[in-house]
Amino acid sequence: MPDQNPLRQQVIDLPVVTPDVDEFRRHRVRCDCGVVTCGMPPVGTPSGLMGPRLLALVGLLAANCHVSRRKMQALLSDLLNVDISLGALSESEAVVADALTAPVEELRAHAMAAEVKHADGTTWYRAHIFRALWVMATKAVTVFTIFEAGTIEALKAWMGEKGVLVSDRGSQLSFWAMKRRQICWAHLLRKFAWYAEQRGEAGQLGLALLGRAQFLMHEWHRARDGCISRETFRRNTSATRDTIEVLLRRGTHVLDIAGSCAHILEHRDALWRFVAQEGVEPTNNHAEQELRGFVLWRKTSLGSQSERGERFAANLKSVIHTCRKQRRHVLSYLADAIQAALNRRSSPSLLPTP
């Protein structure tokens, strides 16, 4: 009798890659008048050596896998039998960055108009000089940019002022209306843990604040996971929220933590937005997680050397992170966007479908 349930084994292997090479021959003809006319390549033909899918792969290896140009040169040769100079790899960054400028700007406009967004910043380098790297993220899109300096004016122009902003207590974001902000409780928990390590009354206040903040987050997780209703969450934490504010006011009179407690209370209107408004999270973990890959890239590459390199980094990372969120194939999108730019057409949109 045939075996109805055979053991199965699948073996995956890679074929030997033979690159597709298209050659365009442009004839030059001299007129009787002495003018030389040269034929033009078909619309959509790259000006350099690399086609759209190879350009997309180079961008993905650099921005997502953090492969250096020299290692990329060896990888392309060994894996794809493609020999590309370091100069050509460098020049390809401009092509890719330009192709993604319009869709990334569209993502920024979408994030600016979003009801809830997360933002965070860190350092970047251009030729070993400090720059400011910022992210603005929603559930569906992520946008990065690199500023010469992350001033209030620069951030206000880039982010707008609409919706609820989840962030830390950075002074650069003071332009955002406090009643439309949510201060990150992960930062506050770390601050209260530091209070608890102090001696005397500061330590006692820190322990009290830390315990109540941990209870608050525990109840939030129960509400988020559907174990309790939001109304039950509000009722269970009402007294805790009042106690936290009372403890912070006491802390403004305690040496070592007075200034910190006063600064937290200046953000009082931004402490409880997640309680009142559904869809607002109490921490800024989302933005911090989005930045993590960029920070790892900075540590290995030491930043960029030019404005072109900054645009390449910010645009590629914006597209990669957004594609991941929307479960879109990154390499295919990059190739389509580059081909659209070569054909002088609008790049495919990355906005989430309704």
C-alpha positions in Angstrom: 0.0 0.0 0.0 1.4 3.5 -0.9 2.7 5.6 1.9 0.1 8.3 2.4 2.3 10.4 4.6 5.9 10.4 3.2 8.7 12.2 4.9 9.5 15.4 3.1 12.8 17.2 2.7 13.2 20.4 0.7 16.7 21.6 -0.3 17.1 25.2 -1.3 20.1 26.2 -3.4 21.1 29.1 -5.6 21.7 29.0 -9.3 24.8 30.3 -10.9 24.0 34.0 -11.7 24.7 35.3 -15.1 24.1 39.1 -15.3 21.9 40.5 -18.0 24.0 43.1 -20.0 22.2 45.4 -22.4 24.5 47.2 -24.8 23.4 50.4 -26.6 25.4 51.6 -29.6 25.0 55.3 -30.3 26.2 56.2 -33.7 27.7 59.6 -34.4 27.2 61.1 -37.9 28.8 64.3 -39.2 26.7 66.6 -41.3 28.0 68.4 -44.4 27.9 71.5 -42.3 30.4 70.0 -39.9 27.9 69.4 -36.9 28.2 65.9 -35.3 24.9 64.3 -34.2 24.9 61.4 -31.8 22.0 59.0 -31.3 20.2 59.0 -27.9 19.6 55.9 -25.8 16.0 54.8 -25.2 14.1 56.6 -22.5 14.7 54.9 -19.1 18.3 53.9 -19.9 20.6 54.6 -16.8 23.4 57.1 -17.4 25.8 54.8 -15.6 26.7 51.2 -15.6 24.0 49.8 -13.2 20.4 49.0 -14.0 17.4 49.6 -11.6 17.5 46.2 -9.8 21.3 46.4 -9.3 21.0 49.9 -8.0 18.2 48.8 -5.7 20.4 45.9 -4.4 23.3 48.2 -3.8 21.1 50.5 -1.8 19.6 47.7 0.2 23.0 46.2 1.0 24.3 49.6 2.2 21.3 50.9 4.1 19.8 47.7 5.5 22.8 45.4 5.8 25.3 48.1 6.5 27.8 46.6 4.0 30.8 48.9 3.2 31.5 49.8 -0.4 34.7 47.7 -0.5 32.9 44.6 0.9 30.0 45.3 -1.4 32.4 45.3 -4.4 33.7 41.9 -3.4 30.2 40.5 -2.7 28.8 41.6 -6.1 31.8 40.0 -7.8 31.7 36.7 -5.9 27.9 36.3 -5.8 26.6 37.9 -9.0 29.7 37.9 -11.2 29.3 41.7 -11.5 32.5 43.9 -11.3 31.8 47.4 -10.2 34.3 50.1 -9.3 34.2 51.8 -5.9 33.6 55.1 -7.7 30.6 53.7 -9.5 29.2 52.4 -6.2 29.6 55.9 -4.7 27.9 57.6 -7.6 25.0 55.2 -7.5 24.0 56.8 -4.2 22.9 60.0 -5.9 20.7 58.1 -8.4 19.0 56.1 -5.6 18.5 59.1 -3.3 17.0 61.2 -6.0 14.6 58.5 -7.1 13.3 58.2 -3.5 13.0 62.0 -2.7 9.4 62.4 -3.9 7.9 59.3 -2.1 9.8 60.1 1.1 8.4 63.6 1.0 5.0 62.1 0.6 5.6 60.0 3.6 6.6 63.1 5.6 3.4 64.8 4.7 1.4 61.8 5.8 3.2 61.6 9.1 2.7 65.3 9.7 -1.0 64.9 9.3 -1.3 61.8 11.4 -3.4 61.9 14.6 -0.6 60.2 16.6 3.1 60.2 15.9 6.4 59.3 17.7 9.6 61.3 17.4 13.1 60.9 18.6 16.6 62.2 17.7 20.2 61.2 18.0 23.6 62.2 16.6 24.9 61.7 13.1 28.2 62.7 11.5 29.1 64.3 8.2 32.9 64.2 7.7 33.3 63.7 11.5 31.2 66.9 12.3 28.1 66.5 14.5 24.7 66.5 12.8 21.2 65.8 14.1 19.4 62.6 13.0 15.6 62.6 13.6 12.8 60.1 13.1 9.0 60.7 12.9 7.0 57.4 12.9 3.4 56.3 12.9 2.0 52.8 12.7 2.2 52.8 8.9 5.1 55.0 7.9 8.6 56.0 9.2 10.5 59.1 8.0 14.1 60.0 8.8 16.0 63.2 8.2 19.4 64.6 9.0 19.7 68.3 10.1 22.8 70.5 10.4 21.4 71.2 13.8 18.1 69.9 15.3 16.9 73.3 16.4 13.3 74.1 17.4 12.8 76.0 14.1 14.1 73.1 12.0 12.0 70.5 13.7 8.9 72.7 13.6 9.3 73.1 9.8 9.9 69.4 9.3 7.3 68.0 11.7 4.5 70.6 11.7 2.4 70.8 14.9 -0.7 68.6 14.2 -1.8 65.6 16.2 -0.5 64.1 19.4 3.3 63.7 19.7 4.8 61.0 21.8 8.4 61.9 22.8 10.9 62.4 25.6 11.2 65.7 27.4 13.7 67.2 25.0 13.7 71.0 24.8 13.8 70.9 21.0 10.2 69.8 21.0 8.9 72.6 23.3 7.1 74.2 20.3 4.5 71.4 20.5 1.4 72.2 22.6 1.7 70.4 25.9 -1.9 69.2 25.8 -1.1 67.4 22.6 2.0 65.6 23.8 2.6 62.4 25.6 5.8 62.2 27.6 7.6 58.8 27.5 7.0 56.8 30.7 10.0 54.5 29.9 12.2 57.5 30.4 10.3 58.4 33.6 10.7 54.9 35.0 14.5 55.1 34.5 14.5 58.5 36.1 12.5 57.3 39.2 14.9 54.3 39.4 17.8 56.8 39.7 15.9 58.7 42.4 15.5 55.4 44.3 19.3 55.0 44.3 19.8 58.2 46.2 20.1 58.5 50.0 17.6 59.8 52.4 14.3 61.4 51.4 15.2 61.4 47.7 15.6 57.7 47.8 12.3 57.1 49.6 10.5 59.3 47.2 12.1 57.5 44.3 11.0 54.1 45.6 7.4 55.4 46.0 7.4 56.9 42.5 8.9 53.8 41.0 6.4 51.5 42.6 3.4 53.5 41.5 4.7 54.0 38.0 5.3 50.3 37.6 1.7 49.7 38.8 0.5 52.2 36.2 2.3 50.5 33.4 1.1 47.1 34.6 -2.5 48.2 34.4 -1.8 49.8 31.0 -0.5 46.5 29.6 -3.6 44.8 30.9 -5.8 47.3 29.1 -3.8 47.2 25.9 -4.0 43.4 25.8 -7.7 43.4 26.4 -7.6 41.9 29.9 -9.5 45.0 31.3 -11.5 47.7 29.6 -10.1 51.2 29.2 -12.7 52.5 31.7 -11.5 50.0 34.3 -7.9 51.0 33.6 -8.8 54.7 34.2 -10.7 53.8 37.4 -7.9 51.5 38.7 -5.2 54.1 38.2 -7.0 57.3 39.2 -5.6 57.4 42.7 -2.2 56.3 41.5 -2.0 59.2 39.1 -2.9 61.7 41.8 -0.3 60.2 44.1 2.4 60.4 41.5 1.7 64.2 41.1 1.7 64.7 44.9 5.1 62.8 45.2 6.6 64.9 42.4 5.5 68.1 44.1 7.2 66.9 47.3 10.3 66.1 45.3 10.6 69.8 44.2 11.6 70.5 47.8 14.2 67.7 48.1 17.8 68.3 47.3 19.3 66.3 44.4 16.0 65.7 42.7 14.2 69.1 43.0 15.1 70.4 39.6 14.2 67.1 37.9 10.8 66.8 39.6 10.0 70.4 38.7 10.9 69.7 35.1 8.6 66.7 35.0 5.7 68.7 36.5 6.2 71.4 33.8 5.0 68.6 31.5 2.0 67.7 33.7 -0.5 68.1 30.8 1.6 65.6 28.8 1.8 62.9 31.4 -1.7 61.4 31.0 -2.6 61.8 27.3 -2.4 58.0 26.9 -5.1 57.6 29.6 -7.5 60.0 28.0 -7.0 59.2 24.3 -7.1 55.8 22.7 -4.3 55.1 20.2 -1.7 57.0 22.2 1.0 54.8 23.9 2.7 55.8 27.1 6.2 55.2 25.9 8.3 56.3 22.9 9.7 52.9 22.4 8.5 52.8 18.8 10.6 55.8 17.7 13.6 54.5 19.7 13.4 51.1 18.0 13.2 52.7 14.6 16.4 54.7 15.3 18.3 51.6 16.5 19.3 50.3 13.1 20.4 53.8 12.0 22.6 54.1 15.2 24.2 50.7 14.4 25.0 52.0 10.9 26.5 55.2 12.2 28.8 53.1 14.5 30.1 51.1 11.7 30.3 53.7 8.9 31.1 56.8 11.1 28.3 58.6 9.3 28.5 60.1 5.8 31.0 62.4 4.0 28.6 64.7 2.1 25.0 66.0 1.8 24.5 63.4 -0.9 25.4 60.6 1.5 23.0 62.0 4.1 20.1 62.1 1.6 20.9 58.6 0.6 20.9 57.3 4.2 17.7 59.1 5.2 15.8 58.3 2.1 16.8 54.6 2.0 16.1 54.1 5.7 12.7 55.8 5.4 11.7 53.5 2.5 13.0 50.3 4.1 11.3 50.9 7.4 8.0 51.9 5.8 8.0 48.8 3.5 8.7 46.5 6.4 5.7 48.0 8.3 3.4 47.5 5.3 4.8 44.1 4.5 6.0 45.3 1.0 8.9 43.7 -0.8 11.7 46.2 -0.3 13.9 45.3 -3.3 11.0 45.3 -5.7 9.8 48.7 -4.5 13.3 50.2 -4.8 13.7 48.8 -8.3 10.3 50.1 -9.4 11.0 53.6 -7.9 14.4 53.8 -9.6 12.9 52.7 -13.0 10.1 55.2 -12.7 12.7 58.0 -12.1 14.7 56.9 -15.1 11.5 56.9 -17.2 10.7 60.4 -15.8 7.5 59.1 -14.2 6.1 59.5 -10.7 7.5 57.0 -8.3 5.0 54.4 -6.8 3.4 55.7 -3.6 4.3 54.3 -0.2 1.2 55.7 1.5 -0.9 53.0 3.3 -4.0 51.9 1.5 -7.3 52.8 3.3 
